[in-house]
Amino acid sequence: MSVPILVTDGEQRAALAVVRSLGRAGHAVFVCSTRRRSLAGASRYCSGEELVPDALGDEGDYIAAVKRLVGKWGIGLVLPVSEASLLALLPARAQLDGVRIPFPSADLFQRICNKAFVLSEARAAGIRVPDEHRLETPEDRANLATAALHFPLVLKPARSVSNGNNGRVKWPVTHVRDWSSLQVALDHLGRTAYPVLLQQRIVGPGIGVFLLVWQGEVVARFAHRRLREKPVSGGVSVLSQSIPPDDHLVALSHALLQRLGWEGVAMCEYKLAAATATPYLMEINARFWGSLQLAIDAGVDFPALLVSAALGQHPEPVRTYRIGLKSRWWWGDVDHLLARLRRSRDELALPPGAPGRWRAIADFLTSWGSARSDVLRLDDGMPFVRETLDWIRGR
């Protein structure tokens, strides 16, 4: 059984991985994006591509554009990729004439996007989380002088995407090393960024536990370790490696998702403290993730499995996959290297023990033949061409 599928946010690597997966599975896949020529839209598996307004902007215009494409292409299932697209489309299900969106309710998605709520639930479920100090409003800054703050800290708005005066606003994560840099970072936050978390910085590798949960069952599981990230101090992975699933972490992650009532794909992001090897939950990304292609290459085809489950086909659970496989986002890794060469350790907020510049160059070069590109594929080369042109134009 196949249906025409619309994938949003075609400019993202996750969207490209979804398009390739579902195209190979025999579905007709269409793409919409804020760019006229997007990364996923360049794939040979894309049946059609169109420009839509930014979901962060006028939500009504975005929903209307998606609704028009649903009618134009006879779409039976929509896969929103970004948090902004999910926040816009999940409440608009009724406007899309019964089209399947294989995610839970809008209210549940909004709750799981709230880091403060998720970490509170995780703590109650017995999962280790970083120590934190919470600012509910900008006025709470007045109490910081008497708070027991231990630098360095990570400054995180509880919601990565919040409602602003002119649409939604996306907020970054900021590393602060002292009182002065904390004040500067807070000065750059608008009122809609609150509540804000001042979080203990956990130094150590990032571990992702990826699950597809459907009707209470774990249909698929996968785990990877982040080897390099962009930004350098912590962000999306530019080089990652598949690792054996830690059964205890998988069980904890599944239990937390059940506690939250979640169904669908999710990434539970942990930091493994270097000194103690203790895993700390950072957040849950309840959507497709940037390094999705690594899981697919390793044998866990999350997009195809999710669509199959949503269509009532009861896919066979996936329990094993290839271990030690590496995936590299080439231009992201180049940006990582350029940042290491151009900026100081303090500017990059590097943790203690981070390798120096010469080691960064050596690591970049030795990754040349050991990792598979998540964008460049010989049988589907145009996305890499399009991404390369965009990268050059952005210099």
C-alpha positions as a LaTeX table, in Angstrom:
\begin{tabular}{lrrr}
\hline
Residue & $x$ (\AA) & $y$ (\AA) & $z$ (\AA) \\
\hline
Met1 & 0.00 & 0.00 & 0.00 \\
Ser2 & 1.39 & 3.39 & $-0.97$ \\
Val3 & 0.02 & 6.93 & $-0.76$ \\
Pro4 & 1.24 & 10.28 & $-2.06$ \\
Ile5 & 3.25 & 11.86 & 0.77 \\
Leu6 & 4.14 & 15.50 & 1.41 \\
Val7 & 7.40 & 16.16 & 3.28 \\
Thr8 & 7.86 & 19.66 & 4.67 \\
Asp9 & 11.05 & 21.63 & 5.32 \\
Gly10 & 12.86 & 20.40 & 2.22 \\
Glu11 & 15.90 & 22.53 & 3.10 \\
Gln12 & 16.77 & 20.18 & 5.96 \\
Arg13 & 18.92 & 17.04 & 5.80 \\
Ala14 & 16.28 & 15.08 & 7.68 \\
Ala15 & 13.78 & 15.87 & 4.92 \\
Leu16 & 16.22 & 14.56 & 2.30 \\
Ala17 & 16.67 & 11.31 & 4.24 \\
Val18 & 12.87 & 10.95 & 4.51 \\
Val19 & 12.36 & 11.56 & 0.78 \\
Arg20 & 15.00 & 9.02 & $-0.19$ \\
Ser21 & 13.61 & 6.43 & 2.22 \\
Leu22 & 10.00 & 6.75 & 1.13 \\
Gly23 & 10.83 & 7.06 & $-2.57$ \\
Arg24 & 12.77 & 3.81 & $-2.41$ \\
Ala25 & 9.81 & 2.24 & $-0.59$ \\
Gly26 & 7.61 & 3.01 & $-3.60$ \\
His27 & 5.73 & 6.08 & $-2.42$ \\
Ala28 & 5.21 & 9.20 & $-4.51$ \\
Val29 & 6.96 & 11.86 & $-2.41$ \\
Phe30 & 6.48 & 15.61 & $-2.75$ \\
Val31 & 8.38 & 18.39 & $-1.00$ \\
Cys32 & 7.61 & 21.90 & 0.17 \\
Ser33 & 10.15 & 24.36 & 1.48 \\
Thr34 & 10.87 & 28.02 & 2.15 \\
Arg35 & 13.42 & 27.76 & $-0.67$ \\
Arg36 & 12.44 & 27.55 & $-4.32$ \\
Arg37 & 15.18 & 24.96 & $-4.83$ \\
Ser38 & 15.62 & 22.86 & $-1.69$ \\
Leu39 & 17.97 & 20.06 & $-0.69$ \\
Ala40 & 15.27 & 17.36 & $-0.57$ \\
Gly41 & 13.58 & 18.75 & $-3.66$ \\
Ala42 & 16.73 & 18.02 & $-5.68$ \\
Ser43 & 16.47 & 14.29 & $-5.00$ \\
Arg44 & 15.58 & 11.94 & $-7.84$ \\
Tyr45 & 12.98 & 10.48 & $-5.47$ \\
Cys46 & 11.09 & 13.79 & $-5.25$ \\
Ser47 & 8.01 & 13.84 & $-7.51$ \\
Gly48 & 7.36 & 17.56 & $-7.12$ \\
Glu49 & 8.59 & 20.61 & $-5.20$ \\
Glu50 & 6.97 & 23.94 & $-4.32$ \\
Leu51 & 7.73 & 27.06 & $-2.33$ \\
Val52 & 5.68 & 27.78 & 0.82 \\
Pro53 & 5.80 & 30.56 & 3.43 \\
Asp54 & 7.96 & 30.10 & 6.52 \\
Ala55 & 6.08 & 28.28 & 9.30 \\
Leu56 & 7.76 & 30.67 & 11.75 \\
Gly57 & 6.01 & 33.58 & 10.07 \\
Asp58 & 2.30 & 33.83 & 9.24 \\
Glu59 & 0.90 & 30.51 & 10.41 \\
Gly60 & $-2.34$ & 30.97 & 8.48 \\
Asp61 & $-0.52$ & 31.51 & 5.18 \\
Tyr62 & 1.63 & 28.44 & 5.82 \\
Ile63 & $-1.36$ & 26.20 & 6.57 \\
Ala64 & $-3.21$ & 27.51 & 3.50 \\
Ala65 & $-0.20$ & 26.76 & 1.29 \\
Val66 & 0.12 & 23.22 & 2.62 \\
Lys67 & $-3.63$ & 22.68 & 2.20 \\
Arg68 & $-3.39$ & 23.81 & $-1.43$ \\
Leu69 & $-0.56$ & 21.34 & $-2.11$ \\
Val70 & $-2.52$ & 18.53 & $-0.44$ \\
Gly71 & $-5.31$ & 19.11 & $-2.93$ \\
Lys72 & $-3.03$ & 19.65 & $-5.91$ \\
Trp73 & $-1.04$ & 16.45 & $-5.43$ \\
Gly74 & $-3.75$ & 14.27 & $-3.85$ \\
Ile75 & $-1.69$ & 13.90 & $-0.66$ \\
Gly76 & $-2.74$ & 11.16 & 1.75 \\
Leu77 & $-0.08$ & 11.67 & 4.43 \\
Val78 & 1.95 & 14.69 & 5.57 \\
Leu79 & 5.29 & 14.38 & 7.36 \\
Pro80 & 6.25 & 17.68 & 9.02 \\
Val81 & 10.00 & 17.73 & 9.69 \\
Ser82 & 10.71 & 20.85 & 11.76 \\
Glu83 & 9.34 & 21.84 & 15.13 \\
Ala84 & 7.82 & 24.98 & 13.61 \\
Ser85 & 5.95 & 22.97 & 10.94 \\
Leu86 & 4.60 & 20.55 & 13.52 \\
Leu87 & 3.46 & 23.40 & 15.78 \\
Ala88 & 1.59 & 24.90 & 12.83 \\
Leu89 & 0.11 & 21.76 & 11.25 \\
Leu90 & $-0.88$ & 19.56 & 14.19 \\
Pro91 & $-3.62$ & 21.96 & 15.37 \\
Ala92 & $-4.80$ & 22.28 & 11.74 \\
Arg93 & $-5.53$ & 18.60 & 11.13 \\
Ala94 & $-9.23$ & 19.29 & 10.58 \\
Gln95 & $-8.38$ & 21.72 & 7.77 \\
Leu96 & $-6.46$ & 19.07 & 5.85 \\
Asp97 & $-9.48$ & 16.88 & 5.00 \\
Gly98 & $-8.52$ & 13.80 & 6.98 \\
Val99 & $-4.94$ & 13.61 & 5.72 \\
Arg100 & $-2.81$ & 11.45 & 8.04 \\
Ile101 & $-0.13$ & 13.15 & 10.12 \\
Pro102 & 1.55 & 10.33 & 12.11 \\
Phe103 & 2.14 & 12.36 & 15.27 \\
Pro104 & 0.06 & 12.71 & 18.47 \\
Ser105 & $-2.07$ & 15.72 & 19.37 \\
Ala106 & $-0.92$ & 19.32 & 19.16 \\
Asp107 & $-1.25$ & 19.70 & 22.94 \\
Leu108 & 1.00 & 16.70 & 23.58 \\
Phe109 & 3.58 & 17.91 & 21.07 \\
Gln110 & 3.65 & 21.34 & 22.70 \\
Arg111 & 4.22 & 19.73 & 26.11 \\
Ile112 & 7.06 & 17.55 & 24.86 \\
Cys113 & 8.71 & 20.62 & 23.26 \\
Asn114 & 8.87 & 22.20 & 26.72 \\
Lys115 & 12.30 & 21.23 & 28.07 \\
Ala116 & 11.41 & 22.28 & 31.60 \\
Phe117 & 8.36 & 20.00 & 31.63 \\
Val118 & 10.21 & 17.05 & 30.05 \\
Leu119 & 13.15 & 17.29 & 32.44 \\
Ser120 & 10.78 & 17.51 & 35.40 \\
Glu121 & 8.99 & 14.36 & 34.21 \\
Ala122 & 12.33 & 12.63 & 33.59 \\
Arg123 & 13.50 & 13.47 & 37.10 \\
Ala124 & 10.28 & 12.02 & 38.51 \\
Ala125 & 10.85 & 8.87 & 36.42 \\
Gly126 & 14.32 & 8.34 & 37.92 \\
Ile127 & 16.35 & 9.65 & 34.96 \\
Arg128 & 19.37 & 11.85 & 35.74 \\
Val129 & 19.08 & 15.43 & 34.45 \\
Pro130 & 21.44 & 18.39 & 34.82 \\
Asp131 & 21.07 & 20.68 & 37.82 \\
Glu132 & 19.28 & 23.86 & 36.80 \\
His133 & 18.11 & 27.26 & 37.93 \\
Arg134 & 14.91 & 28.48 & 36.27 \\
Leu135 & 13.93 & 32.03 & 35.37 \\
Glu136 & 10.20 & 32.16 & 34.81 \\
Thr137 & 10.16 & 35.80 & 33.66 \\
Pro138 & 12.74 & 38.51 & 32.86 \\
Glu139 & 12.02 & 40.04 & 36.27 \\
Asp140 & 13.49 & 36.93 & 37.95 \\
Arg141 & 16.94 & 38.15 & 36.88 \\
Ala142 & 16.88 & 40.34 & 39.99 \\
Asn143 & 17.23 & 37.21 & 42.14 \\
Leu144 & 20.24 & 35.82 & 40.29 \\
Ala145 & 22.76 & 37.70 & 42.42 \\
Thr146 & 21.83 & 35.58 & 45.42 \\
Ala147 & 21.45 & 32.30 & 43.50 \\
Ala148 & 24.06 & 29.58 & 43.85 \\
Leu149 & 25.28 & 29.54 & 40.25 \\
His150 & 28.22 & 27.36 & 39.29 \\
Phe151 & 29.80 & 28.33 & 35.98 \\
Pro152 & 30.08 & 27.35 & 33.20 \\
Leu153 & 26.37 & 27.15 & 32.45 \\
Val154 & 24.18 & 26.43 & 29.45 \\
Leu155 & 21.43 & 28.97 & 28.85 \\
Lys156 & 18.34 & 27.35 & 27.29 \\
Pro157 & 14.90 & 28.80 & 26.66 \\
Ala158 & 12.44 & 26.12 & 27.79 \\
Arg159 & 10.99 & 26.16 & 24.27 \\
Ser160 & 13.22 & 26.28 & 21.20 \\
Val161 & 10.33 & 27.87 & 19.28 \\
Ser162 & 7.96 & 30.29 & 21.01 \\
Asn163 & 5.18 & 32.67 & 20.00 \\
Gly164 & 6.34 & 36.19 & 19.24 \\
Asn165 & 4.67 & 39.43 & 18.23 \\
Asn166 & 5.07 & 38.72 & 14.51 \\
Gly167 & 4.86 & 34.94 & 14.32 \\
Arg168 & 7.02 & 32.36 & 16.03 \\
Val169 & 10.62 & 32.92 & 17.13 \\
Lys170 & 13.40 & 30.32 & 17.23 \\
Trp171 & 15.77 & 30.65 & 20.19 \\
Pro172 & 19.35 & 29.36 & 20.36 \\
Val173 & 21.21 & 27.58 & 23.16 \\
Thr174 & 24.07 & 29.66 & 24.61 \\
His175 & 27.12 & 28.63 & 26.66 \\
Val176 & 28.10 & 31.14 & 29.33 \\
Arg177 & 31.40 & 30.96 & 31.22 \\
Asp178 & 30.94 & 33.69 & 33.84 \\
Trp179 & 28.59 & 36.28 & 35.30 \\
Ser180 & 29.34 & 38.88 & 32.64 \\
Ser181 & 28.66 & 36.58 & 29.68 \\
Leu182 & 25.45 & 35.42 & 31.37 \\
Gln183 & 24.17 & 39.00 & 31.59 \\
Val184 & 25.00 & 39.61 & 27.92 \\
Ala185 & 23.20 & 36.42 & 26.86 \\
Leu186 & 20.11 & 37.30 & 28.89 \\
Asp187 & 20.07 & 40.81 & 27.40 \\
His188 & 19.62 & 39.22 & 23.97 \\
Leu189 & 16.54 & 37.25 & 24.98 \\
Gly190 & 13.07 & 38.65 & 24.46 \\
Arg191 & 10.24 & 38.15 & 26.91 \\
Thr192 & 8.73 & 35.36 & 24.82 \\
Ala193 & 11.88 & 33.27 & 25.36 \\
Tyr194 & 10.91 & 32.72 & 29.00 \\
Pro195 & 10.90 & 30.54 & 31.03 \\
Val196 & 14.68 & 30.10 & 30.69 \\
Leu197 & 16.85 & 27.34 & 32.12 \\
Leu198 & 20.34 & 27.99 & 33.49 \\
Gln199 & 21.67 & 24.47 & 33.28 \\
Gln200 & 24.73 & 22.73 & 34.62 \\
Arg201 & 27.12 & 22.02 & 31.75 \\
Ile202 & 27.74 & 18.29 & 31.37 \\
Val203 & 31.10 & 17.68 & 29.69 \\
Gly204 & 31.25 & 14.47 & 27.67 \\
Pro205 & 30.06 & 12.84 & 24.45 \\
Gly206 & 26.51 & 13.17 & 23.21 \\
Ile207 & 24.49 & 9.96 & 22.95 \\
Gly208 & 21.24 & 9.72 & 21.02 \\
Val209 & 18.63 & 7.03 & 21.73 \\
Phe210 & 16.15 & 6.92 & 18.85 \\
Leu211 & 12.82 & 5.14 & 19.12 \\
Leu212 & 9.73 & 4.54 & 17.04 \\
Val213 & 6.90 & 3.77 & 19.42 \\
Trp214 & 3.54 & 2.71 & 18.00 \\
Gln215 & 0.55 & 1.50 & 20.00 \\
Gly216 & 2.80 & 1.11 & 23.04 \\
Glu217 & 5.34 & $-1.10$ & 21.27 \\
Val218 & 8.91 & $-0.20$ & 20.37 \\
Val219 & 8.89 & $-0.84$ & 16.62 \\
Ala220 & 12.48 & 0.32 & 16.12 \\
Arg221 & 15.43 & 1.47 & 18.19 \\
Phe222 & 18.80 & 2.93 & 17.33 \\
Ala223 & 21.68 & 4.67 & 19.09 \\
His224 & 24.56 & 6.83 & 17.98 \\
Arg225 & 27.43 & 8.82 & 19.44 \\
Arg226 & 28.16 & 12.35 & 18.30 \\
Leu227 & 31.81 & 12.69 & 17.29 \\
Arg228 & 31.71 & 16.30 & 16.05 \\
Glu229 & 29.02 & 18.97 & 16.20 \\
Lys230 & 27.99 & 22.33 & 14.82 \\
Pro231 & 28.24 & 24.66 & 16.68 \\
Val232 & 31.48 & 23.23 & 18.01 \\
Ser233 & 30.42 & 23.52 & 21.67 \\
Gly234 & 27.30 & 21.44 & 21.04 \\
Gly235 & 24.57 & 21.30 & 18.42 \\
Val236 & 23.67 & 19.12 & 15.45 \\
Ser237 & 26.07 & 16.29 & 14.71 \\
Val238 & 28.34 & 16.65 & 11.68 \\
Leu239 & 30.06 & 13.31 & 12.32 \\
Ser240 & 28.35 & 10.49 & 14.19 \\
Gln241 & 28.72 & 6.75 & 14.66 \\
Ser242 & 26.21 & 3.99 & 15.29 \\
Ile243 & 26.74 & 2.30 & 18.65 \\
Pro244 & 25.12 & $-0.68$ & 20.42 \\
Pro245 & 21.89 & 0.28 & 22.16 \\
Asp246 & 22.23 & 0.53 & 25.91 \\
Asp247 & 19.30 & $-1.61$ & 27.06 \\
His248 & 18.97 & 0.38 & 30.30 \\
Leu249 & 18.85 & 3.73 & 28.48 \\
Val250 & 16.42 & 2.34 & 25.91 \\
Ala251 & 14.15 & 1.10 & 28.70 \\
Leu252 & 14.34 & 4.45 & 30.53 \\
Ser253 & 13.65 & 6.36 & 27.32 \\
His254 & 10.70 & 4.16 & 26.41 \\
Ala255 & 9.27 & 4.47 & 29.91 \\
Leu256 & 9.56 & 8.27 & 29.74 \\
Leu257 & 7.84 & 8.41 & 26.34 \\
Gln258 & 5.06 & 6.20 & 27.71 \\
Arg259 & 4.76 & 8.47 & 30.75 \\
Leu260 & 4.37 & 11.42 & 28.38 \\
Gly261 & 1.88 & 9.53 & 26.18 \\
Trp262 & 4.07 & 9.84 & 23.08 \\
Glu263 & 3.59 & 7.80 & 19.91 \\
Gly264 & 5.78 & 8.09 & 16.84 \\
Val265 & 9.47 & 8.87 & 16.31 \\
Ala266 & 11.57 & 10.54 & 18.98 \\
Met267 & 15.19 & 11.17 & 19.84 \\
Cys268 & 16.12 & 11.14 & 23.52 \\
Glu269 & 19.34 & 13.15 & 23.75 \\
Tyr270 & 21.79 & 12.34 & 26.54 \\
Lys271 & 25.19 & 13.62 & 27.60 \\
Leu272 & 27.55 & 11.04 & 29.05 \\
Ala273 & 29.55 & 12.76 & 31.80 \\
Ala274 & 33.23 & 12.16 & 31.01 \\
Ala275 & 34.25 & 11.89 & 34.66 \\
Thr276 & 31.61 & 9.38 & 35.79 \\
Ala277 & 30.09 & 7.90 & 32.58 \\
Thr278 & 26.69 & 8.90 & 33.98 \\
Pro279 & 24.05 & 9.63 & 31.31 \\
Tyr280 & 22.09 & 12.87 & 31.74 \\
Leu281 & 18.97 & 13.56 & 29.68 \\
Met282 & 19.22 & 16.86 & 27.81 \\
Glu283 & 15.93 & 16.92 & 25.92 \\
Ile284 & 13.56 & 14.97 & 23.68 \\
Asn285 & 13.27 & 15.85 & 19.99 \\
Ala286 & 9.90 & 14.38 & 19.03 \\
Arg287 & 10.45 & 14.51 & 15.27 \\
Phe288 & 12.94 & 13.40 & 12.64 \\
Trp289 & 16.53 & 14.40 & 13.38 \\
Gly290 & 19.46 & 15.70 & 11.32 \\
Ser291 & 21.51 & 12.50 & 11.37 \\
Leu292 & 18.55 & 10.33 & 10.28 \\
Gln293 & 20.47 & 9.00 & 7.26 \\
Leu294 & 22.91 & 7.18 & 9.57 \\
Ala295 & 20.10 & 5.13 & 11.11 \\
Ile296 & 18.72 & 4.28 & 7.66 \\
Asp297 & 22.16 & 3.26 & 6.38 \\
Ala298 & 22.66 & 1.10 & 9.47 \\
Gly299 & 19.42 & $-0.76$ & 8.75 \\
Val300 & 16.76 & 1.09 & 10.78 \\
Asp301 & 14.53 & 2.81 & 8.22 \\
Phe302 & 12.52 & 5.03 & 10.55 \\
Pro303 & 10.54 & 6.94 & 7.85 \\
Ala304 & 9.39 & 3.79 & 6.03 \\
Leu305 & 8.54 & 2.08 & 9.32 \\
Leu306 & 6.58 & 5.10 & 10.58 \\
Val307 & 4.56 & 5.38 & 7.38 \\
Ser308 & 3.91 & 1.63 & 7.35 \\
Ala309 & 2.65 & 1.77 & 10.94 \\
Ala310 & 0.51 & 4.83 & 10.20 \\
Leu311 & $-1.10$ & 2.98 & 7.28 \\
Gly312 & $-1.98$ & 0.07 & 9.53 \\
Gln313 & 0.49 & $-2.40$ & 8.05 \\
His314 & 2.03 & $-3.56$ & 11.39 \\
Pro315 & 5.73 & $-3.53$ & 10.40 \\
Glu316 & 8.00 & $-6.17$ & 11.89 \\
Pro317 & 9.99 & $-4.64$ & 14.79 \\
Val318 & 13.66 & $-3.88$ & 14.02 \\
Arg319 & 15.97 & $-5.04$ & 16.79 \\
Thr320 & 19.43 & $-5.16$ & 15.17 \\
Tyr321 & 21.50 & $-2.85$ & 12.98 \\
Arg322 & 25.08 & $-2.27$ & 11.87 \\
Ile323 & 27.39 & $-1.08$ & 14.64 \\
Gly324 & 30.38 & 1.21 & 14.05 \\
Leu325 & 29.00 & 2.85 & 10.90 \\
Lys326 & 29.95 & 6.52 & 10.57 \\
Ser327 & 28.01 & 9.26 & 8.81 \\
Arg328 & 29.36 & 12.68 & 7.91 \\
Trp329 & 27.65 & 15.91 & 6.94 \\
Trp330 & 30.42 & 17.20 & 4.71 \\
Trp331 & 29.70 & 20.93 & 4.60 \\
Gly332 & 28.72 & 20.96 & 8.27 \\
Asp333 & 32.06 & 19.32 & 9.06 \\
Val334 & 33.87 & 21.94 & 6.96 \\
Asp335 & 32.08 & 24.65 & 8.97 \\
His336 & 33.17 & 22.89 & 12.16 \\
Leu337 & 36.80 & 22.92 & 11.03 \\
Leu338 & 36.67 & 26.56 & 9.90 \\
Ala339 & 35.25 & 27.58 & 13.27 \\
Arg340 & 38.08 & 25.74 & 15.05 \\
Leu341 & 40.67 & 27.52 & 12.89 \\
Arg342 & 39.20 & 31.01 & 13.02 \\
Arg343 & 37.95 & 31.35 & 16.59 \\
Ser344 & 39.52 & 30.95 & 20.01 \\
Arg345 & 38.63 & 28.30 & 22.57 \\
Asp346 & 36.81 & 30.89 & 24.70 \\
Glu347 & 34.81 & 32.17 & 21.72 \\
Leu348 & 33.75 & 28.62 & 20.91 \\
Ala349 & 33.02 & 27.76 & 24.56 \\
Leu350 & 35.05 & 24.57 & 24.25 \\
Pro351 & 35.02 & 22.27 & 27.28 \\
Pro352 & 38.23 & 21.32 & 29.11 \\
Gly353 & 40.22 & 18.67 & 27.26 \\
Ala354 & 38.90 & 19.57 & 23.81 \\
Pro355 & 41.54 & 18.92 & 21.11 \\
Gly356 & 43.60 & 21.79 & 19.73 \\
Arg357 & 43.60 & 23.13 & 16.20 \\
Trp358 & 46.22 & 20.76 & 14.80 \\
Arg359 & 44.35 & 17.79 & 16.21 \\
Ala360 & 41.11 & 19.17 & 14.71 \\
Ile361 & 42.78 & 19.31 & 11.27 \\
Ala362 & 44.11 & 15.77 & 11.67 \\
Asp363 & 40.71 & 14.45 & 12.78 \\
Phe364 & 39.03 & 16.12 & 9.82 \\
Leu365 & 41.47 & 14.58 & 7.34 \\
Thr366 & 41.38 & 11.08 & 8.85 \\
Ser367 & 37.58 & 11.05 & 8.60 \\
Trp368 & 37.87 & 11.36 & 4.81 \\
Gly369 & 37.47 & 7.71 & 3.94 \\
Ser370 & 36.04 & 6.31 & 7.16 \\
Ala371 & 32.58 & 7.90 & 7.06 \\
Arg372 & 29.78 & 7.84 & 4.53 \\
Ser373 & 28.33 & 11.17 & 3.41 \\
Asp374 & 24.72 & 11.62 & 4.45 \\
Val375 & 24.02 & 13.95 & 1.50 \\
Leu376 & 26.32 & 12.83 & $-1.34$ \\
Arg377 & 25.08 & 9.62 & $-2.95$ \\
Leu378 & 26.28 & 8.45 & $-6.36$ \\
Asp379 & 22.78 & 7.34 & $-7.34$ \\
Asp380 & 21.26 & 10.64 & $-6.17$ \\
Gly381 & 23.90 & 13.32 & $-6.63$ \\
Met382 & 21.90 & 16.50 & $-7.21$ \\
Pro383 & 21.18 & 17.26 & $-3.53$ \\
Phe384 & 24.91 & 17.52 & $-2.86$ \\
Val385 & 25.35 & 19.78 & $-5.90$ \\
Arg386 & 22.55 & 22.02 & $-4.70$ \\
Glu387 & 23.89 & 22.08 & $-1.15$ \\
Thr388 & 27.41 & 22.89 & $-2.39$ \\
Leu389 & 26.16 & 25.84 & $-4.44$ \\
Asp390 & 24.18 & 27.13 & $-1.47$ \\
Trp391 & 27.25 & 26.77 & 0.79 \\
Ile392 & 29.45 & 28.69 & $-1.66$ \\
Arg393 & 26.86 & 31.46 & $-2.02$ \\
Gly394 & 26.71 & 31.74 & 1.76 \\
Arg395 & 30.45 & 32.39 & 2.17 \\
\hline
\end{tabular}
